[in-house]
Amino acid sequence: MFLIGQYDSPFVRRVAIAMRLYDLSFEHRPWSTFGDGDKIAPFNPLRRVPTLVLDDGGALIESAAILDYLDELVGPEKAMIAAQGPARRSGLKTIALATGLGDKSVSLVYERVLRKDDNRSKIWVERCEVQIGGVLEVLEKERAGIASPYWFGEKIGHPDIAVACVLRFTNEAHPRLFDAARYPALAAHAARCEALAVFKEIQQPLIPPSGD
Ligand SMILES: N[C@@H](CCC(=O)N[C@@H](CS)C(=O)NCC(=O)O)C(=O)O
């Protein structure tokens, strides 16, 4: 199978990190959503990443759906989220907050680089910034109340990976919005994850689209 997308995307990165942790081999096609849109389109008409192309030629889109498939592949014992019950719901909520924050951060990048007329929507930018701040506050409070090395215990899980990937992206794209002194538990969480070999291997400094 091959994974389409660059590792500066927090969504592509979280899928690739999970695949490595699951020991699943894959080829990486680091196609850019804007520059290589025509290459992505036959696999995903939305021209979005991550897109995972399976050995039978079928393509999976959306990081959550891709990870759902990978979890099924490795089975419930190995899956990096509880199979059911309150622990699963809680994990899915943390992931949704993190990836929602990621959506807002990505949206702010597009707003910044794709508008050539200096005509950004003030309402949209302010809304995204409020949403990002709100999620950071909630995640900080949640993480500060957890003593274990990872969000749901001793072992790394999808929520940990999602939060760390999104924090790195947000920090690179909008350093003003993530002040480590204000969010010390999240900063420590990100540092713990980024220190792992798999996070060091699977990363790429942010290259925003040029808009040309
Ligand atoms: N909800 C999607 C978000 C993926 C996403 O936003 N990908 C960005 C790159 S970071 C993308 O494909 N952007 C191009 C576009 O949306 O047209 C997921 O979880 O996979």
The ligand as an ORCA input file, in Angstrom:
! r2SCAN-3c Opt
* xyz 0 1
  N     -10.237     15.769      7.877
  C      -9.111     15.476      7.028
  C      -8.205     16.709      6.974
  C      -7.069     16.528      5.999
  C      -6.495     17.868      5.543
  O      -6.912     18.946      5.959
  N      -5.509     17.781      4.674
  C      -4.955     18.979      4.064
  C      -3.444     18.971      4.161
  S      -2.945     19.239      5.840
  C      -5.385     18.992      2.595
  O      -5.536     17.966      1.983
  N      -5.569     20.205      2.064
  C      -5.982     20.456      0.716
  C      -7.456     20.710      0.622
  O      -8.177     20.647      1.633
  O      -7.925     20.993     -0.478
  C      -8.359     14.265      7.564
  O      -8.406     14.029      8.778
  O      -7.752     13.522      6.787
*
